[in-house]
Amino acid sequence: MTPVIFFGEMSLITGNKRTATAIAFTDCKLRIMDKKTFEENLSNDTLFCKKLLETLALRIEETDLNLKRHVQRIMRLSQVFKVYG
């Protein structure tokens, strides 16, 4: 089965400008989806919803891990340089 990768979906959900950039390193098939089609898929396609939710959940987990790493790094640096507050 061909992997499915989403990008730009946050813009369709929030209405905000797109913030990500994507570059294909191999040949791929690209599907463009407007807001109406996106919302129809949300309403009618459970596999689409499942994949979208999995993608968003993985991104949240990744963001959480990165945040924890940054906080730990800041804590270590503040101890090394005796920075408080």
Secondary structure as UniProt FT lines:
FT   HELIX           9..14
FT   HELIX           35..44
FT   HELIX           46..80
FT   TURN            81..82
//
